Amino acid sequence: MSQWEKTAAVEKILFGLAFLAFAILFSLNSHYLSSCPANPSVQRGQIYPLDNHGKIVYLTKTENNKILFAEDSFFGILLLGAGLHVVNWGLRKLNVS
């Protein structure tokens, strides 16, 4: 198996993981938009706003951290995949075995 074939396999895995992270982010976002209050509640700790196309709900610190982690995971994995795609393109152009 050549080097660019190996990087192509890893690239596919990374893009699959990015899709999974996006699906988790979408699921969390949908869940929180349907279950969290539209007004902040200091007593319950729901003070972190989540804005989705103008609809704002308030999350707890834990819920907000989950959203942030899912966003960071999605964009981080996507950037890794894109970087590996560029490397893979270069290896193919150079015809590296």
Biopython code that builds the backbone (N, CA, C, O; Angstrom):
import numpy as np
from Bio.PDB.StructureBuilder import StructureBuilder

atoms = [
    (1, "MET", "N", (0.849, -1.172, 0.000)),
    (1, "MET", "CA", (0.000, 0.000, 0.000)),
    (1, "MET", "C", (0.895, 1.236, 0.000)),
    (1, "MET", "O", (1.802, 1.355, 0.824)),
    (2, "SER", "N", (0.636, 2.151, -0.927)),
    (2, "SER", "CA", (1.473, 3.346, -1.034)),
    (2, "SER", "C", (1.129, 4.351, 0.058)),
    (2, "SER", "O", (0.102, 4.247, 0.728)),
    (3, "GLN", "N", (2.016, 5.322, 0.213)),
    (3, "GLN", "CA", (1.825, 6.329, 1.261)),
    (3, "GLN", "C", (0.554, 7.132, 1.030)),
    (3, "GLN", "O", (-0.179, 7.404, 1.981)),
    (4, "TRP", "N", (0.276, 7.519, -0.213)),
    (4, "TRP", "CA", (-0.926, 8.325, -0.448)),
    (4, "TRP", "C", (-2.199, 7.516, -0.255)),
    (4, "TRP", "O", (-3.244, 8.081, 0.067)),
    (5, "GLU", "N", (-2.129, 6.199, -0.446)),
    (5, "GLU", "CA", (-3.297, 5.359, -0.159)),
    (5, "GLU", "C", (-3.555, 5.287, 1.346)),
    (5, "GLU", "O", (-4.703, 5.270, 1.791)),
    (6, "LYS", "N", (-2.472, 5.245, 2.121)),
    (6, "LYS", "CA", (-2.609, 5.243, 3.580)),
    (6, "LYS", "C", (-3.207, 6.561, 4.069)),
    (6, "LYS", "O", (-4.113, 6.570, 4.902)),
    (7, "THR", "N", (-2.689, 7.676, 3.542)),
    (7, "THR", "CA", (-3.223, 8.968, 3.975)),
    (7, "THR", "C", (-4.659, 9.153, 3.498)),
    (7, "THR", "O", (-5.450, 9.822, 4.163)),
    (8, "ALA", "N", (-5.000, 8.569, 2.356)),
    (8, "ALA", "CA", (-6.382, 8.656, 1.866)),
    (8, "ALA", "C", (-7.326, 7.909, 2.807)),
    (8, "ALA", "O", (-8.448, 8.357, 3.042)),
    (9, "ALA", "N", (-6.880, 6.782, 3.343)),
    (9, "ALA", "CA", (-7.703, 6.021, 4.286)),
    (9, "ALA", "C", (-7.903, 6.809, 5.580)),
    (9, "ALA", "O", (-9.011, 6.862, 6.114)),
    (10, "VAL", "N", (-6.833, 7.419, 6.079)),
    (10, "VAL", "CA", (-6.940, 8.226, 7.297)),
    (10, "VAL", "C", (-7.832, 9.443, 7.041)),
    (10, "VAL", "O", (-8.618, 9.838, 7.902)),
    (11, "GLU", "N", (-7.702, 10.027, 5.857)),
    (11, "GLU", "CA", (-8.537, 11.173, 5.474)),
    (11, "GLU", "C", (-10.021, 10.803, 5.506)),
    (11, "GLU", "O", (-10.839, 11.579, 6.002)),
    (12, "LYS", "N", (-10.371, 9.645, 4.990)),
    (12, "LYS", "CA", (-11.766, 9.202, 5.005)),
    (12, "LYS", "C", (-12.264, 9.007, 6.441)),
    (12, "LYS", "O", (-13.405, 9.337, 6.763)),
    (13, "ILE", "N", (-11.395, 8.470, 7.290)),
    (13, "ILE", "CA", (-11.768, 8.283, 8.696)),
    (13, "ILE", "C", (-12.005, 9.640, 9.360)),
    (13, "ILE", "O", (-12.976, 9.806, 10.098)),
    (14, "LEU", "N", (-11.126, 10.608, 9.102)),
    (14, "LEU", "CA", (-11.284, 11.937, 9.695)),
    (14, "LEU", "C", (-12.575, 12.604, 9.234)),
    (14, "LEU", "O", (-13.280, 13.209, 10.042)),
    (15, "PHE", "N", (-12.889, 12.502, 7.957)),
    (15, "PHE", "CA", (-14.123, 13.118, 7.475)),
    (15, "PHE", "C", (-15.348, 12.391, 8.029)),
    (15, "PHE", "O", (-16.390, 13.014, 8.233)),
    (16, "GLY", "N", (-15.240, 11.095, 8.273)),
    (16, "GLY", "CA", (-16.321, 10.366, 8.926)),
    (16, "GLY", "C", (-16.512, 10.836, 10.361)),
    (16, "GLY", "O", (-17.641, 11.000, 10.824)),
    (17, "LEU", "N", (-15.400, 11.052, 11.064)),
    (17, "LEU", "CA", (-15.474, 11.574, 12.428)),
    (17, "LEU", "C", (-16.026, 12.996, 12.456)),
    (17, "LEU", "O", (-16.768, 13.354, 13.370)),
    (18, "ALA", "N", (-15.672, 13.806, 11.468)),
    (18, "ALA", "CA", (-16.212, 15.166, 11.381)),
    (18, "ALA", "C", (-17.722, 15.115, 11.180)),
    (18, "ALA", "O", (-18.456, 15.898, 11.783)),
    (19, "PHE", "N", (-18.187, 14.200, 10.340)),
    (19, "PHE", "CA", (-19.625, 14.048, 10.129)),
    (19, "PHE", "C", (-20.312, 13.628, 11.425)),
    (19, "PHE", "O", (-21.387, 14.130, 11.752)),
    (20, "LEU", "N", (-19.693, 12.708, 12.162)),
    (20, "LEU", "CA", (-20.246, 12.267, 13.441)),
    (20, "LEU", "C", (-20.306, 13.424, 14.443)),
    (20, "LEU", "O", (-21.308, 13.588, 15.139)),
    (21, "ALA", "N", (-19.248, 14.219, 14.518)),
    (21, "ALA", "CA", (-19.231, 15.377, 15.421)),
    (21, "ALA", "C", (-20.306, 16.379, 15.023)),
    (21, "ALA", "O", (-20.951, 16.971, 15.889)),
    (22, "PHE", "N", (-20.507, 16.578, 13.714)),
    (22, "PHE", "CA", (-21.553, 17.491, 13.250)),
    (22, "PHE", "C", (-22.930, 16.958, 13.625)),
    (22, "PHE", "O", (-23.800, 17.729, 14.032)),
    (23, "ALA", "N", (-23.138, 15.662, 13.496)),
    (23, "ALA", "CA", (-24.431, 15.059, 13.852)),
    (23, "ALA", "C", (-24.696, 15.219, 15.347)),
    (23, "ALA", "O", (-25.827, 15.497, 15.748)),
    (24, "ILE", "N", (-23.675, 15.047, 16.167)),
    (24, "ILE", "CA", (-23.824, 15.231, 17.614)),
    (24, "ILE", "C", (-24.134, 16.689, 17.925)),
    (24, "ILE", "O", (-25.000, 16.972, 18.753)),
    (25, "LEU", "N", (-23.445, 17.610, 17.279)),
    (25, "LEU", "CA", (-23.701, 19.035, 17.472)),
    (25, "LEU", "C", (-25.133, 19.387, 17.085)),
    (25, "LEU", "O", (-25.816, 20.107, 17.813)),
    (26, "PHE", "N", (-25.584, 18.887, 15.950)),
    (26, "PHE", "CA", (-26.951, 19.137, 15.494)),
    (26, "PHE", "C", (-27.960, 18.572, 16.486)),
    (26, "PHE", "O", (-28.957, 19.223, 16.799)),
    (27, "SER", "N", (-27.707, 17.377, 16.976)),
    (27, "SER", "CA", (-28.600, 16.733, 17.933)),
    (27, "SER", "C", (-28.669, 17.513, 19.245)),
    (27, "SER", "O", (-29.757, 17.745, 19.771)),
    (28, "LEU", "N", (-27.515, 17.917, 19.775)),
    (28, "LEU", "CA", (-27.490, 18.706, 21.011)),
    (28, "LEU", "C", (-28.224, 20.030, 20.831)),
    (28, "LEU", "O", (-29.013, 20.441, 21.681)),
    (29, "ASN", "N", (-27.952, 20.683, 19.715)),
    (29, "ASN", "CA", (-28.577, 21.963, 19.424)),
    (29, "ASN", "C", (-30.102, 21.817, 19.369)),
    (29, "ASN", "O", (-30.823, 22.617, 19.965)),
    (30, "SER", "N", (-30.584, 20.816, 18.667)),
    (30, "SER", "CA", (-32.027, 20.584, 18.549)),
    (30, "SER", "C", (-32.638, 20.265, 19.911)),
    (30, "SER", "O", (-33.707, 20.769, 20.255)),
    (31, "HIS", "N", (-31.955, 19.428, 20.677)),
    (31, "HIS", "CA", (-32.461, 19.052, 22.001)),
    (31, "HIS", "C", (-32.565, 20.265, 22.917)),
    (31, "HIS", "O", (-33.585, 20.469, 23.575)),
    (32, "TYR", "N", (-31.503, 21.068, 22.955)),
    (32, "TYR", "CA", (-31.505, 22.224, 23.843)),
    (32, "TYR", "C", (-32.517, 23.276, 23.410)),
    (32, "TYR", "O", (-33.140, 23.919, 24.255)),
    (33, "LEU", "N", (-32.690, 23.460, 22.102)),
    (33, "LEU", "CA", (-33.672, 24.433, 21.632)),
    (33, "LEU", "C", (-35.091, 24.035, 22.012)),
    (33, "LEU", "O", (-35.944, 24.901, 22.209)),
    (34, "SER", "N", (-35.351, 22.749, 22.115)),
    (34, "SER", "CA", (-36.704, 22.308, 22.454)),
    (34, "SER", "C", (-36.919, 22.126, 23.962)),
    (34, "SER", "O", (-38.063, 22.055, 24.411)),
    (35, "SER", "N", (-35.841, 22.051, 24.748)),
    (35, "SER", "CA", (-36.029, 21.742, 26.173)),
    (35, "SER", "C", (-35.565, 22.835, 27.143)),
    (35, "SER", "O", (-35.887, 22.774, 28.330)),
    (36, "CYS", "N", (-34.834, 23.810, 26.673)),
    (36, "CYS", "CA", (-34.309, 24.838, 27.577)),
    (36, "CYS", "C", (-35.179, 26.092, 27.534)),
    (36, "CYS", "O", (-35.857, 26.348, 26.539)),
    (37, "PRO", "N", (-35.157, 26.878, 28.625)),
    (37, "PRO", "CA", (-36.026, 28.059, 28.708)),
    (37, "PRO", "C", (-35.556, 29.216, 27.827)),
    (37, "PRO", "O", (-34.372, 29.337, 27.511)),
    (38, "ALA", "N", (-36.504, 30.055, 27.444)),
    (38, "ALA", "CA", (-36.197, 31.220, 26.615)),
    (38, "ALA", "C", (-35.739, 32.414, 27.449)),
    (38, "ALA", "O", (-35.299, 33.425, 26.901)),
    (39, "ASN", "N", (-35.840, 32.299, 28.759)),
    (39, "ASN", "CA", (-35.394, 33.361, 29.662)),
    (39, "ASN", "C", (-34.344, 32.792, 30.614)),
    (39, "ASN", "O", (-34.440, 31.638, 31.032)),
    (40, "PRO", "N", (-33.332, 33.612, 30.958)),
    (40, "PRO", "CA", (-32.298, 33.103, 31.865)),
    (40, "PRO", "C", (-32.858, 32.827, 33.251)),
    (40, "PRO", "O", (-33.769, 33.511, 33.717)),
    (41, "SER", "N", (-32.300, 31.818, 33.898)),
    (41, "SER", "CA", (-32.677, 31.465, 35.262)),
    (41, "SER", "C", (-31.396, 31.318, 36.084)),
    (41, "SER", "O", (-30.695, 30.310, 36.003)),
    (42, "VAL", "N", (-31.114, 32.351, 36.872)),
    (42, "VAL", "CA", (-29.897, 32.352, 37.673)),
    (42, "VAL", "C", (-29.949, 31.245, 38.724)),
    (42, "VAL", "O", (-28.923, 30.630, 39.017)),
    (43, "GLN", "N", (-31.114, 30.982, 39.291)),
    (43, "GLN", "CA", (-31.254, 29.962, 40.320)),
    (43, "GLN", "C", (-30.867, 28.577, 39.810)),
    (43, "GLN", "O", (-30.243, 27.796, 40.529)),
    (44, "ARG", "N", (-31.239, 28.280, 38.575)),
    (44, "ARG", "CA", (-30.915, 26.964, 37.998)),
    (44, "ARG", "C", (-29.606, 26.977, 37.220)),
    (44, "ARG", "O", (-29.178, 25.943, 36.705)),
    (45, "GLY", "N", (-28.972, 28.132, 37.134)),
    (45, "GLY", "CA", (-27.688, 28.238, 36.445)),
    (45, "GLY", "C", (-27.811, 28.307, 34.931)),
    (45, "GLY", "O", (-26.818, 28.133, 34.225)),
    (46, "GLN", "N", (-28.994, 28.554, 34.429)),
    (46, "GLN", "CA", (-29.206, 28.623, 32.977)),
    (46, "GLN", "C", (-29.005, 30.066, 32.521)),
    (46, "GLN", "O", (-29.962, 30.816, 32.328)),
    (47, "ILE", "N", (-27.734, 30.432, 32.353)),
    (47, "ILE", "CA", (-27.375, 31.809, 32.035)),
    (47, "ILE", "C", (-26.562, 31.929, 30.744)),
    (47, "ILE", "O", (-26.202, 33.037, 30.345)),
    (48, "TYR", "N", (-26.272, 30.816, 30.095)),
    (48, "TYR", "CA", (-25.449, 30.831, 28.884)),
    (48, "TYR", "C", (-26.361, 30.794, 27.657)),
    (48, "TYR", "O", (-27.048, 29.798, 27.431)),
    (49, "PRO", "N", (-26.376, 31.874, 26.858)),
    (49, "PRO", "CA", (-27.303, 31.911, 25.725)),
    (49, "PRO", "C", (-26.849, 31.019, 24.570)),
    (49, "PRO", "O", (-25.662, 30.928, 24.254)),
    (50, "LEU", "N", (-27.818, 30.376, 23.963)),
    (50, "LEU", "CA", (-27.608, 29.614, 22.731)),
    (50, "LEU", "C", (-28.526, 30.232, 21.690)),
    (50, "LEU", "O", (-29.749, 30.159, 21.811)),
    (51, "ASP", "N", (-27.939, 30.837, 20.675)),
    (51, "ASP", "CA", (-28.706, 31.525, 19.636)),
    (51, "ASP", "C", (-28.702, 30.678, 18.375)),
    (51, "ASP", "O", (-27.647, 30.366, 17.822)),
    (52, "ASN", "N", (-29.875, 30.317, 17.937)),
    (52, "ASN", "CA", (-30.015, 29.550, 16.695)),
    (52, "ASN", "C", (-30.971, 30.295, 15.787)),
    (52, "ASN", "O", (-32.189, 30.185, 15.926)),
    (53, "HIS", "N", (-30.409, 31.063, 14.847)),
    (53, "HIS", "CA", (-31.192, 31.826, 13.880)),
    (53, "HIS", "C", (-32.211, 32.725, 14.564)),
    (53, "HIS", "O", (-33.361, 32.811, 14.132)),
    (54, "GLY", "N", (-31.793, 33.389, 15.623)),
    (54, "GLY", "CA", (-32.654, 34.335, 16.311)),
    (54, "GLY", "C", (-33.449, 33.765, 17.466)),
    (54, "GLY", "O", (-33.984, 34.531, 18.267)),
    (55, "LYS", "N", (-33.547, 32.457, 17.584)),
    (55, "LYS", "CA", (-34.223, 31.852, 18.730)),
    (55, "LYS", "C", (-33.168, 31.624, 19.806)),
    (55, "LYS", "O", (-32.204, 30.887, 19.598)),
    (56, "ILE", "N", (-33.360, 32.261, 20.953)),
    (56, "ILE", "CA", (-32.383, 32.179, 22.032)),
    (56, "ILE", "C", (-32.958, 31.383, 23.189)),
    (56, "ILE", "O", (-34.071, 31.635, 23.652)),
    (57, "VAL", "N", (-32.171, 30.414, 23.643)),
    (57, "VAL", "CA", (-32.486, 29.669, 24.858)),
    (57, "VAL", "C", (-31.258, 29.751, 25.761)),
    (57, "VAL", "O", (-30.162, 30.089, 25.315)),
    (58, "TYR", "N", (-31.462, 29.437, 27.032)),
    (58, "TYR", "CA", (-30.378, 29.563, 28.001)),
    (58, "TYR", "C", (-29.988, 28.200, 28.548)),
    (58, "TYR", "O", (-30.833, 27.383, 28.914)),
    (59, "LEU", "N", (-28.668, 27.984, 28.593)),
    (59, "LEU", "CA", (-28.105, 26.694, 28.994)),
    (59, "LEU", "C", (-27.369, 26.809, 30.320)),
    (59, "LEU", "O", (-26.985, 27.896, 30.750)),
    (60, "THR", "N", (-27.184, 25.659, 30.954)),
    (60, "THR", "CA", (-26.305, 25.598, 32.119)),
    (60, "THR", "C", (-24.860, 25.553, 31.624)),
    (60, "THR", "O", (-24.613, 25.393, 30.429)),
    (61, "LYS", "N", (-23.922, 25.691, 32.535)),
    (61, "LYS", "CA", (-22.503, 25.648, 32.162)),
    (61, "LYS", "C", (-22.151, 24.302, 31.525)),
    (61, "LYS", "O", (-21.418, 24.259, 30.537)),
    (62, "THR", "N", (-22.662, 23.214, 32.078)),
    (62, "THR", "CA", (-22.379, 21.878, 31.536)),
    (62, "THR", "C", (-22.924, 21.739, 30.117)),
    (62, "THR", "O", (-22.234, 21.235, 29.232)),
    (63, "GLU", "N", (-24.157, 22.185, 29.902)),
    (63, "GLU", "CA", (-24.760, 22.105, 28.558)),
    (63, "GLU", "C", (-23.981, 22.964, 27.576)),
    (63, "GLU", "O", (-23.740, 22.553, 26.441)),
    (64, "ASN", "N", (-23.584, 24.166, 28.011)),
    (64, "ASN", "CA", (-22.809, 25.052, 27.153)),
    (64, "ASN", "C", (-21.457, 24.432, 26.803)),
    (64, "ASN", "O", (-21.003, 24.528, 25.662)),
    (65, "ASN", "N", (-20.813, 23.794, 27.789)),
    (65, "ASN", "CA", (-19.526, 23.139, 27.529)),
    (65, "ASN", "C", (-19.662, 21.999, 26.518)),
    (65, "ASN", "O", (-18.769, 21.783, 25.699)),
    (66, "LYS", "N", (-20.777, 21.273, 26.576)),
    (66, "LYS", "CA", (-21.013, 20.201, 25.600)),
    (66, "LYS", "C", (-21.130, 20.762, 24.193)),
    (66, "LYS", "O", (-20.559, 20.210, 23.253)),
    (67, "ILE", "N", (-21.872, 21.865, 24.043)),
    (67, "ILE", "CA", (-22.012, 22.514, 22.729)),
    (67, "ILE", "C", (-20.654, 22.985, 22.233)),
    (67, "ILE", "O", (-20.296, 22.748, 21.079)),
    (68, "LEU", "N", (-19.892, 23.654, 23.104)),
    (68, "LEU", "CA", (-18.573, 24.162, 22.708)),
    (68, "LEU", "C", (-17.627, 23.032, 22.322)),
    (68, "LEU", "O", (-16.883, 23.153, 21.349)),
    (69, "PHE", "N", (-17.649, 21.928, 23.078)),
    (69, "PHE", "CA", (-16.792, 20.785, 22.761)),
    (69, "PHE", "C", (-17.178, 20.172, 21.413)),
    (69, "PHE", "O", (-16.306, 19.824, 20.617)),
    (70, "ALA", "N", (-18.476, 20.041, 21.158)),
    (70, "ALA", "CA", (-18.929, 19.488, 19.883)),
    (70, "ALA", "C", (-18.522, 20.394, 18.721)),
    (70, "ALA", "O", (-18.091, 19.906, 17.677)),
    (71, "GLU", "N", (-18.659, 21.720, 18.899)),
    (71, "GLU", "CA", (-18.241, 22.660, 17.848)),
    (71, "GLU", "C", (-16.741, 22.564, 17.600)),
    (71, "GLU", "O", (-16.297, 22.464, 16.456)),
    (72, "ASP", "N", (-15.967, 22.596, 18.679)),
    (72, "ASP", "CA", (-14.502, 22.527, 18.550)),
    (72, "ASP", "C", (-14.064, 21.210, 17.914)),
    (72, "ASP", "O", (-13.148, 21.190, 17.092)),
    (73, "SER", "N", (-14.712, 20.123, 18.290)),
    (73, "SER", "CA", (-14.380, 18.816, 17.717)),
    (73, "SER", "C", (-14.667, 18.804, 16.222)),
    (73, "SER", "O", (-13.841, 18.357, 15.426)),
    (74, "PHE", "N", (-15.841, 19.296, 15.848)),
    (74, "PHE", "CA", (-16.212, 19.311, 14.437)),
    (74, "PHE", "C", (-15.206, 20.113, 13.617)),
    (74, "PHE", "O", (-14.669, 19.613, 12.628)),
    (75, "PHE", "N", (-14.949, 21.356, 14.024)),
    (75, "PHE", "CA", (-14.061, 22.205, 13.235)),
    (75, "PHE", "C", (-12.612, 21.715, 13.289)),
    (75, "PHE", "O", (-11.897, 21.803, 12.290)),
    (76, "GLY", "N", (-12.172, 21.206, 14.429)),
    (76, "GLY", "CA", (-10.811, 20.684, 14.529)),
    (76, "GLY", "C", (-10.584, 19.473, 13.642)),
    (76, "GLY", "O", (-9.585, 19.396, 12.927)),
    (77, "ILE", "N", (-11.513, 18.530, 13.691)),
    (77, "ILE", "CA", (-11.385, 17.332, 12.857)),
    (77, "ILE", "C", (-11.488, 17.702, 11.382)),
    (77, "ILE", "O", (-10.777, 17.148, 10.544)),
    (78, "LEU", "N", (-12.378, 18.642, 11.070)),
    (78, "LEU", "CA", (-12.530, 19.086, 9.682)),
    (78, "LEU", "C", (-11.236, 19.722, 9.169)),
    (78, "LEU", "O", (-10.830, 19.470, 8.035)),
    (79, "LEU", "N", (-10.592, 20.541, 9.995)),
    (79, "LEU", "CA", (-9.319, 21.150, 9.597)),
    (79, "LEU", "C", (-8.224, 20.095, 9.418)),
    (79, "LEU", "O", (-7.435, 20.168, 8.476)),
    (80, "LEU", "N", (-8.179, 19.122, 10.319)),
    (80, "LEU", "CA", (-7.199, 18.039, 10.166)),
    (80, "LEU", "C", (-7.434, 17.278, 8.868)),
    (80, "LEU", "O", (-6.490, 16.970, 8.139)),
    (81, "GLY", "N", (-8.695, 16.977, 8.585)),
    (81, "GLY", "CA", (-9.030, 16.267, 7.357)),
    (81, "GLY", "C", (-8.665, 17.067, 6.120)),
    (81, "GLY", "O", (-8.139, 16.520, 5.151)),
    (82, "ALA", "N", (-8.947, 18.375, 6.157)),
    (82, "ALA", "CA", (-8.612, 19.229, 5.010)),
    (82, "ALA", "C", (-7.093, 19.317, 4.830)),
    (82, "ALA", "O", (-6.593, 19.282, 3.706)),
    (83, "GLY", "N", (-6.370, 19.430, 5.942)),
    (83, "GLY", "CA", (-4.905, 19.463, 5.850)),
    (83, "GLY", "C", (-4.350, 18.169, 5.294)),
    (83, "GLY", "O", (-3.441, 18.181, 4.464)),
    (84, "LEU", "N", (-4.887, 17.067, 5.744)),
    (84, "LEU", "CA", (-4.437, 15.775, 5.235)),
    (84, "LEU", "C", (-4.811, 15.608, 3.763)),
    (84, "LEU", "O", (-4.083, 14.974, 2.999)),
    (85, "HIS", "N", (-5.945, 16.179, 3.372)),
    (85, "HIS", "CA", (-6.352, 16.130, 1.969)),
    (85, "HIS", "C", (-5.318, 16.856, 1.094)),
    (85, "HIS", "O", (-4.975, 16.384, 0.011)),
    (86, "VAL", "N", (-4.829, 17.999, 1.572)),
    (86, "VAL", "CA", (-3.804, 18.747, 0.831)),
    (86, "VAL", "C", (-2.513, 17.937, 0.750)),
    (86, "VAL", "O", (-1.881, 17.869, -0.304)),
    (87, "VAL", "N", (-2.122, 17.324, 1.869)),
    (87, "VAL", "CA", (-0.917, 16.485, 1.872)),
    (87, "VAL", "C", (-1.098, 15.312, 0.915)),
    (87, "VAL", "O", (-0.195, 14.988, 0.143)),
    (88, "ASN", "N", (-2.261, 14.682, 0.968)),
    (88, "ASN", "CA", (-2.539, 13.543, 0.097)),
    (88, "ASN", "C", (-2.505, 13.964, -1.373)),
    (88, "ASN", "O", (-1.990, 13.235, -2.221)),
    (89, "TRP", "N", (-3.048, 15.130, -1.665)),
    (89, "TRP", "CA", (-3.033, 15.646, -3.040)),
    (89, "TRP", "C", (-1.578, 15.834, -3.496)),
    (89, "TRP", "O", (-1.220, 15.481, -4.620)),
    (90, "GLY", "N", (-0.749, 16.393, -2.609)),
    (90, "GLY", "CA", (0.661, 16.589, -2.942)),
    (90, "GLY", "C", (1.386, 15.268, -3.155)),
    (90, "GLY", "O", (2.189, 15.147, -4.081)),
    (91, "LEU", "N", (1.116, 14.278, -2.313)),
    (91, "LEU", "CA", (1.754, 12.967, -2.480)),
    (91, "LEU", "C", (1.349, 12.314, -3.794)),
    (91, "LEU", "O", (2.169, 11.682, -4.460)),
    (92, "ARG", "N", (0.080, 12.468, -4.164)),
    (92, "ARG", "CA", (-0.374, 11.895, -5.433)),
    (92, "ARG", "C", (0.276, 12.595, -6.607)),
    (92, "ARG", "O", (0.674, 11.951, -7.578)),
    (93, "LYS", "N", (0.389, 13.945, -6.522)),
    (93, "LYS", "CA", (1.015, 14.706, -7.605)),
    (93, "LYS", "C", (2.487, 14.334, -7.764)),
    (93, "LYS", "O", (3.009, 14.267, -8.878)),
    (94, "LEU", "N", (3.146, 14.093, -6.631)),
    (94, "LEU", "CA", (4.571, 13.721, -6.668)),
    (94, "LEU", "C", (4.762, 12.247, -7.004)),
    (94, "LEU", "O", (5.878, 11.803, -7.272)),
    (95, "ASN", "N", (3.663, 11.491, -6.987)),
    (95, "ASN", "CA", (3.691, 10.057, -7.283)),
    (95, "ASN", "C", (4.573, 9.325, -6.273)),
    (95, "ASN", "O", (5.388, 8.482, -6.649)),
    (96, "VAL", "N", (4.404, 9.652, -4.983)),
    (96, "VAL", "CA", (5.188, 9.038, -3.913)),
    (96, "VAL", "C", (4.612, 7.662, -3.607)),
    (96, "VAL", "O", (3.398, 7.506, -3.475)),
    (97, "SER", "N", (5.486, 6.665, -3.493)),
    (97, "SER", "CA", (5.035, 5.299, -3.176)),
    (97, "SER", "C", (5.188, 5.012, -1.720)),
    (97, "SER", "O", (4.860, 3.915, -1.269)),
]
sb = StructureBuilder()
sb.init_structure("model")
sb.init_model(0)
sb.init_chain("A")
sb.init_seg("    ")
for serial, (resi, resn, name, xyz) in enumerate(atoms, 1):
    if name == "N":
        sb.init_residue(resn, " ", resi, " ")
    sb.init_atom(name, np.array(xyz, "f"), 0.0, 1.0, " ", f" {name:<3s}", serial, name[0])
structure = sb.get_structure()
